[in-house]
Amino acid sequence: MSKKSIVIGGGIVGLSCAYFLKQEGHQVIIIDKSNMEAGASYVNAGYLTPSHIIPLAAPGMITKGLKWMFNSSSPFYIKPRLDLDLMDWGLKFKRSCSHNHVQKSLKVIKEINVLSKDLYHDFDNLPSMNFHLEDRGVLMAFKTKKAEVAEGKVMQEAKKLGLDVELLDKNQVQKLQPNVDMNIEGAYLYRCDSHTTPGTFMEQLKQYLVKEGVDIHKETTVTSLKFNGNKITEVQTDSGNFVGDEVVVATGAWTQQLLKSVGINLPVQAGKGYRMNEENPTGISMPAILMESKVAVTPMKGFTRFSGTMEISGVNHNIQKNRVEAIAAAATKYYSGLKISQTAKDQVQCGLRPLSPDGLPFIGRHSLFDNLSLATGHSMMGWSLGPATGKLIAELVAGKKTSLDLTPFSVERTYG
Ligand SMILES: Cc1cc2nc3c(=O)[nH]c(=O)nc-3n(C[C@H](O)[C@H](O)[C@H](O)COP(=O)(O)OP(=O)(O)OC[C@H]3O[C@@H](n4cnc5c(N)ncnc54)[C@H](O)[C@@H]3O)c2cc1C
């Protein structure tokens, strides 16, 4: 049955939900408070990552977080502040940092990543979509024995799951990427991964949706949701109210605040990250995560992107210059002769990753409402997992059997 569906949020998750809802034959409206040209879905590293099988909540993260808490240029930083939502999130995060949680999550993360990567390839096969997608894999490049050993353990788990990954020495990396010399000991090459240029994909998908008749309302802020019993009856915005049969909330890092208007307290914190685009040639042709500094390097369409940091400091887009410098300085240590220009630094942008406490996304309905679906909390994998999330939400709305079991992504799950 065709329904009128309102998708709140026009990042990768919201656009993907709109795409698959439209495919199911629904009438679709997207509402976004921004101009839909910036934010996490535009500034990310563009990786499609079946390799990221270890969730953010993993043993050792609490120790790292505490160690880095007072160093505002470290790759992972929690700004100490008195905030009840942050404290609640932190407790849930701590409970999730267990071996048991990691073991339970490995297969779940791999499966949703593989589904989503296949869907990106389906998008690539659409005659009207022309974006950048390359299947060259991603290097996990290391300088130290400690990082080699740590990633070696991940590689063993990845291999058990059937992912294609191999340990390369420095010379093998050099052969793969002949135009730049990396100052590393070696790298794990996750051939299972791919990379994209997010901005081009987002533009193409928006244009496609508009052509298909999806109604996009930019610069329109949803202020609250009105309900009657177990139905959301109205989506209230700063420029008029909307009524639909189904409502999908895909509002990224802003979700917790919005859902409080209907009595749902979904633990989502913002994890800020930065990106610099270097338009001068760098010779870099292989995407790489620089393991010790946690910087991601991506050869995109027309520029090389350097991105990094995970700064849990609330919902804001304040740029910390020392973090930007730390990303640039780290990158130059891994590539001989690399210079990151002042222009790239001056034009830095940041985005907010929507962080769930256990590193798994929230995909599904809440028991309070029959016509409300939530799609957020994708943390460091939202770019990878957008399309799969959209497909799963559309299946749910259509009352179909979902392509994957949604239990691990339950919006009412417990932690630890
Ligand atoms: C530096 C960096 C690098 C990253 N690299 C990768 C990577 O390589 N691979 C990967 O998979 N992921 C990566 N990520 C994570 C990924 O970018 C995010 O998980 C993903 O973009 C989240 O998408 P989203 O649609 O949920 O949220 P968003 O893109 O934030 O979209 C949410 C939208 O909701 C709108 N909104 C919010 N509240 C309201 C409201 N009340 N009314 C109307 N609209 C509202 C916002 O304006 C926004 O446009 C990275 C993130 C960063 C910051």
The ligand as an SDF file (V2000), in Angstrom:
LIG
                    3D

 53 58  0  0  0  0  0  0  0  0999 V2000
   35.7100   13.4010    9.4950 C   0  0  0  0  0  0  0  0  0  0  0  0
   34.7370   12.2580    9.3230 C   0  0  0  0  0  0  0  0  0  0  0  0
   35.1170   11.1290    8.5920 C   0  0  0  0  0  0  0  0  0  0  0  0
   34.2390   10.0670    8.4270 C   0  0  0  0  0  0  0  0  0  0  0  0
   34.5900    9.0200    7.6130 N   0  0  0  0  0  0  0  0  0  0  0  0
   33.7080    8.0270    7.3810 C   0  0  0  0  0  0  0  0  0  0  0  0
   34.0080    6.9790    6.4600 C   0  0  0  0  0  0  0  0  0  0  0  0
   35.0530    6.9810    5.8090 O   0  0  0  0  0  0  0  0  0  0  0  0
   33.1030    5.9960    6.2950 N   0  0  0  0  0  0  0  0  0  0  0  0
   31.9260    5.9550    6.9920 C   0  0  0  0  0  0  0  0  0  0  0  0
   31.1680    5.0160    6.8170 O   0  0  0  0  0  0  0  0  0  0  0  0
   31.5720    6.9650    7.8110 N   0  0  0  0  0  0  0  0  0  0  0  0
   32.4240    7.9890    8.0380 C   0  0  0  0  0  0  0  0  0  0  0  0
   32.0950    9.0190    8.8680 N   0  0  0  0  0  0  0  0  0  0  0  0
   30.7900    8.9680    9.5770 C   0  0  0  0  0  0  0  0  0  0  0  0
   29.6490    9.3890    8.6810 C   0  0  0  0  0  0  0  0  0  0  0  0
   29.9940   10.5630    7.9590 O   0  0  0  0  0  0  0  0  0  0  0  0
   28.3870    9.6360    9.5000 C   0  0  0  0  0  0  0  0  0  0  0  0
   28.1170    8.5090   10.3120 O   0  0  0  0  0  0  0  0  0  0  0  0
   27.1800    9.8760    8.5770 C   0  0  0  0  0  0  0  0  0  0  0  0
   27.4280   10.9200    7.6810 O   0  0  0  0  0  0  0  0  0  0  0  0
   25.9290   10.1710    9.3780 C   0  0  0  0  0  0  0  0  0  0  0  0
   24.9120   10.4000    8.4500 O   0  0  0  0  0  0  0  0  0  0  0  0
   23.4630   10.8530    8.9120 P   0  0  0  0  0  0  0  0  0  0  0  0
   22.6270   10.9760    7.7020 O   0  0  0  0  0  0  0  0  0  0  0  0
   23.0070    9.9460   10.0150 O   0  0  0  0  0  0  0  0  0  0  0  0
   23.7090   12.2570    9.6300 O   0  0  0  0  0  0  0  0  0  0  0  0
   23.9830   13.7090    8.9920 P   0  0  0  0  0  0  0  0  0  0  0  0
   24.7850   13.6180    7.7670 O   0  0  0  0  0  0  0  0  0  0  0  0
   24.4900   14.5380   10.1140 O   0  0  0  0  0  0  0  0  0  0  0  0
   22.5430   14.1760    8.5650 O   0  0  0  0  0  0  0  0  0  0  0  0
   21.5840   14.5100    9.5360 C   0  0  0  0  0  0  0  0  0  0  0  0
   20.7500   15.6300    8.9460 C   0  0  0  0  0  0  0  0  0  0  0  0
   19.6540   15.8890    9.8110 O   0  0  0  0  0  0  0  0  0  0  0  0
   19.3850   17.2690    9.7620 C   0  0  0  0  0  0  0  0  0  0  0  0
   18.6330   17.6240   10.9780 N   0  0  0  0  0  0  0  0  0  0  0  0
   19.0130   17.4580   12.2630 C   0  0  0  0  0  0  0  0  0  0  0  0
   18.0560   17.8790   13.0920 N   0  0  0  0  0  0  0  0  0  0  0  0
   17.0500   18.3450   12.3400 C   0  0  0  0  0  0  0  0  0  0  0  0
   15.7820   18.9310   12.6150 C   0  0  0  0  0  0  0  0  0  0  0  0
   15.3530   19.1160   13.8620 N   0  0  0  0  0  0  0  0  0  0  0  0
   15.0170   19.3110   11.5740 N   0  0  0  0  0  0  0  0  0  0  0  0
   15.4210   19.1180   10.2850 C   0  0  0  0  0  0  0  0  0  0  0  0
   16.6100   18.5680    9.9700 N   0  0  0  0  0  0  0  0  0  0  0  0
   17.4020   18.1790   10.9720 C   0  0  0  0  0  0  0  0  0  0  0  0
   20.7560   17.9180    9.7180 C   0  0  0  0  0  0  0  0  0  0  0  0
   20.7030   19.2100    9.1850 O   0  0  0  0  0  0  0  0  0  0  0  0
   21.5190   16.9450    8.8390 C   0  0  0  0  0  0  0  0  0  0  0  0
   21.5480   17.3440    7.4910 O   0  0  0  0  0  0  0  0  0  0  0  0
   32.9450   10.1040    9.0470 C   0  0  0  0  0  0  0  0  0  0  0  0
   32.5630   11.2510    9.7540 C   0  0  0  0  0  0  0  0  0  0  0  0
   33.4290   12.3210    9.8990 C   0  0  0  0  0  0  0  0  0  0  0  0
   32.9780   13.5260   10.6600 C   0  0  0  0  0  0  0  0  0  0  0  0
  1  2  1  0
  2  3  1  0
  2 52  2  0
  3  4  2  0
  4  5  1  0
  4 50  1  0
  5  6  2  0
  6  7  1  0
  6 13  1  0
  7  8  2  0
  7  9  1  0
  9 10  1  0
 10 11  2  0
 10 12  1  0
 12 13  2  0
 13 14  1  0
 14 15  1  0
 14 50  1  0
 15 16  1  0
 16 17  1  0
 16 18  1  0
 18 19  1  0
 18 20  1  0
 20 21  1  0
 20 22  1  0
 22 23  1  0
 23 24  1  0
 24 25  2  0
 24 26  1  0
 24 27  1  0
 27 28  1  0
 28 29  2  0
 28 30  1  0
 28 31  1  0
 31 32  1  0
 32 33  1  0
 33 34  1  0
 33 48  1  0
 34 35  1  0
 35 36  1  0
 35 46  1  0
 36 37  1  0
 36 45  1  0
 37 38  2  0
 38 39  1  0
 39 40  1  0
 39 45  2  0
 40 41  1  0
 40 42  2  0
 42 43  1  0
 43 44  2  0
 44 45  1  0
 46 47  1  0
 46 48  1  0
 48 49  1  0
 50 51  2  0
 51 52  1  0
 52 53  1  0
M  END
$$$$
